[in-house]
Amino acid sequence: MAGTWSTACPWRTTRSDSGRSPIRSARRRGGRWARGLACAIQLLFAAIAASCGARNPPVQGPGYVGSAACAPCHATEYAAWAPSLHALAAQSAKPGRVLAVFDGSLYWFTSLAARPETHDGNLAFLVPESGRGGAELLPISYVLGRGQIEQFLTPRPGGRLQALPLGYDTVAREWFDIFPRASPRDWAHWTNPGMTANSRCLECHTTAFEEG
């Protein structure tokens, strides 16, 4: 009969009244469903990518981004690392971030006589007689260490950072002379190359340090 498939073949069925095969119609519906699902998945991944990009903008080129850049994705690890001796090997010297007492008391040591104090909101050593015609203020820019000793760096001409000879014992809670026998002629005197942090300290106390 016209408009029907032969029933002799068990895999064929009768056409619908509209003349369309039910199998072909099902395939069309399945194809539309698959395309819709693929589109939905693409939209989902696009939304996730946009969300991640908003929270963590891409780094503009290679370079050192700092430890804080690790915290958003590695919060647990960062929280465990932040108070460690590794994290505190070198840091900016600010009031409240060091254990040493900067109260203006005068300490007379062989290497240096100084008053650790706060000057205009920053840490400094005031040297009453520096040999340069009067008192000298030595600003403190960085502090090295935390476990047992804190040592302080002061900027000097030529971009040098010199390690000052007054260290702070964090266990005994007192200042002490790190090199009591060093004279201005000694290589290890705080004004000489032996105490230049750029070449003697910072390679181990910092990350990716480049000596200038």
C-alpha positions as CSV (number, residue, x, y, z in Angstrom):
1,M,0.0,0.0,0.0
2,A,1.1,3.5,-0.7
3,G,2.3,5.4,2.3
4,T,3.3,2.3,4.4
5,W,6.4,0.2,4.9
6,S,6.1,-3.5,4.3
7,T,5.5,-5.3,7.5
8,A,7.5,-8.2,6.2
9,C,10.6,-6.5,7.6
10,P,10.6,-6.6,11.5
11,W,12.8,-3.6,11.8
12,R,10.5,-1.3,9.9
13,T,7.4,0.4,11.2
14,T,4.5,2.1,9.6
15,R,4.9,5.7,8.6
16,S,2.9,8.2,10.6
17,D,0.0,10.0,9.2
18,S,2.1,13.0,8.3
19,G,4.4,10.8,6.3
20,R,7.4,11.1,8.6
21,S,9.3,8.2,10.0
22,P,9.1,8.0,13.9
23,I,12.7,6.9,13.9
24,R,13.8,10.0,12.0
25,S,11.7,12.2,14.2
26,A,13.3,10.7,17.3
27,R,16.8,11.2,15.8
28,R,16.0,14.9,15.1
29,R,14.7,15.4,18.7
30,G,17.8,13.6,20.1
31,G,20.1,15.8,17.9
32,R,18.5,19.0,19.1
33,W,18.7,17.8,22.7
34,A,22.5,17.0,22.3
35,R,23.2,20.4,20.8
36,G,21.3,22.1,23.6
37,L,23.3,20.1,26.2
38,A,26.6,21.0,24.5
39,C,25.6,24.7,24.5
40,A,24.7,24.6,28.1
41,I,28.0,23.0,29.0
42,Q,29.9,25.6,27.1
43,L,28.0,28.4,28.9
44,L,28.7,26.8,32.2
45,F,32.5,26.6,31.5
46,A,32.5,30.2,30.3
47,A,30.8,31.3,33.5
48,I,33.3,29.4,35.6
49,A,36.2,30.9,33.7
50,A,34.9,34.4,34.0
51,S,34.4,33.9,37.7
52,C,37.9,32.6,38.2
53,G,39.3,35.4,36.1
54,A,37.5,38.0,38.3
55,R,38.9,36.6,41.5
56,N,42.4,35.9,40.2
57,P,43.4,38.3,37.4
58,P,46.2,36.9,35.2
59,V,49.8,37.9,36.0
60,Q,51.0,40.5,33.5
61,G,54.2,38.8,32.3
62,P,56.8,36.7,34.2
63,G,58.2,38.0,37.4
64,Y,58.1,37.8,41.2
65,V,54.5,38.4,42.5
66,G,55.1,38.1,46.2
67,S,53.9,35.5,48.7
68,A,50.5,37.2,49.1
69,A,49.6,36.1,45.6
70,C,49.6,32.5,46.8
71,A,47.0,33.0,49.6
72,P,43.7,33.1,47.5
73,C,44.2,29.5,46.2
74,H,46.3,28.1,49.0
75,A,44.8,29.6,52.1
76,T,45.6,26.7,54.4
77,E,49.2,26.4,53.3
78,Y,49.7,30.2,53.4
79,A,48.3,30.4,57.0
80,A,50.7,27.7,58.2
81,W,53.7,29.4,56.4
82,A,53.1,33.0,57.3
83,P,54.3,32.8,61.0
84,S,57.2,30.5,60.2
85,L,60.9,31.4,60.4
86,H,61.1,31.0,56.7
87,A,58.5,33.6,56.1
88,L,60.1,36.0,58.6
89,A,63.7,35.5,57.4
90,A,63.5,39.1,56.0
91,Q,60.7,41.7,56.2
92,S,60.2,45.4,56.2
93,A,61.0,46.9,59.6
94,K,57.8,48.6,60.9
95,P,56.7,49.3,64.5
96,G,54.6,46.3,65.7
97,R,56.3,43.9,63.3
98,V,59.5,43.4,65.3
99,L,60.1,42.0,68.7
100,A,63.0,44.4,69.5
101,V,62.2,47.3,71.9
102,F,62.7,50.7,70.3
103,D,62.0,52.9,73.3
104,G,64.9,55.4,73.0
105,S,67.1,53.9,75.7
106,L,70.8,54.5,75.1
107,Y,73.1,51.4,74.7
108,W,76.8,51.8,74.8
109,F,78.6,49.0,72.9
110,T,82.1,48.7,71.5
111,S,80.9,48.6,67.9
112,L,78.3,51.3,68.3
113,A,76.5,53.5,70.8
114,A,72.9,54.1,69.8
115,R,69.3,54.7,70.9
116,P,66.8,52.4,69.2
117,E,63.8,54.6,68.8
118,T,60.8,55.4,66.7
119,H,61.3,58.5,64.5
120,D,58.3,59.9,62.6
121,G,56.6,56.5,62.8
122,N,59.6,54.6,61.5
123,L,62.3,52.6,63.3
124,A,65.7,54.1,63.6
125,F,69.0,54.1,65.5
126,L,70.1,57.5,66.8
127,V,73.8,57.5,67.1
128,P,74.8,60.3,69.6
129,E,78.3,60.7,68.3
130,S,78.9,59.2,64.9
131,G,82.3,60.7,64.2
132,R,80.8,62.8,61.5
133,G,80.5,66.0,63.6
134,G,77.5,65.1,65.8
135,A,74.5,62.8,66.1
136,E,73.4,60.7,63.2
137,L,70.1,59.1,62.5
138,L,70.2,55.6,61.0
139,P,66.8,54.6,59.5
140,I,65.9,51.0,59.7
141,S,64.5,49.6,56.5
142,Y,64.6,45.8,57.0
143,V,64.9,43.2,59.8
144,L,66.5,39.8,59.4
145,G,65.6,36.8,61.4
146,R,63.1,36.1,64.2
147,G,63.8,32.8,65.9
148,Q,66.6,33.9,68.3
149,I,68.0,37.1,66.9
150,E,66.8,40.1,65.0
151,Q,69.3,42.1,63.1
152,F,68.6,45.4,61.3
153,L,69.6,46.9,58.0
154,T,70.1,50.5,57.3
155,P,70.4,52.1,53.8
156,R,73.8,53.7,52.9
157,P,75.1,55.5,49.9
158,G,75.4,53.6,46.6
159,G,72.3,51.5,47.3
160,R,74.0,49.5,50.0
161,L,72.2,48.0,52.9
162,Q,74.4,47.6,55.9
163,A,73.7,45.2,58.8
164,L,74.0,47.1,62.0
165,P,76.0,45.6,64.8
166,L,73.3,45.9,67.5
167,G,71.3,42.7,67.5
168,Y,68.2,41.9,69.6
169,D,68.1,38.6,71.5
170,T,64.4,37.5,71.2
171,V,64.8,34.9,73.9
172,A,66.6,37.0,76.6
173,R,64.7,40.1,75.4
174,E,67.8,42.3,75.3
175,W,70.1,44.2,72.9
176,F,73.7,42.9,72.4
177,D,76.8,43.7,70.4
178,I,77.1,41.2,67.6
179,F,80.8,41.9,66.8
180,P,82.2,43.5,70.0
181,R,85.8,43.4,68.8
182,A,85.4,44.8,65.4
183,S,87.1,48.1,64.7
184,P,86.5,50.4,61.8
185,R,89.5,48.9,60.1
186,D,88.1,45.4,60.3
187,W,86.4,43.8,57.3
188,A,83.6,42.7,59.6
189,H,82.9,46.2,60.9
190,W,79.4,47.3,60.2
191,T,80.5,50.0,57.8
192,N,82.6,47.7,55.7
193,P,82.0,45.1,53.0
194,G,81.8,42.3,55.5
195,M,78.4,43.6,56.7
196,T,77.0,44.7,53.4
197,A,73.7,42.8,53.3
198,N,73.4,43.0,49.5
199,S,76.3,40.6,49.1
200,R,76.5,38.8,52.4
201,C,72.9,38.3,53.6
202,L,70.0,38.8,51.2
203,E,70.7,36.0,48.8
204,C,69.6,33.5,51.5
205,H,67.1,35.7,53.4
206,T,65.1,36.6,50.3
207,T,63.7,35.2,47.1
208,A,65.1,36.0,43.7
209,F,67.3,38.7,45.1
210,E,69.5,40.4,42.5
211,E,72.6,42.2,43.7
212,G,72.7,45.7,42.3
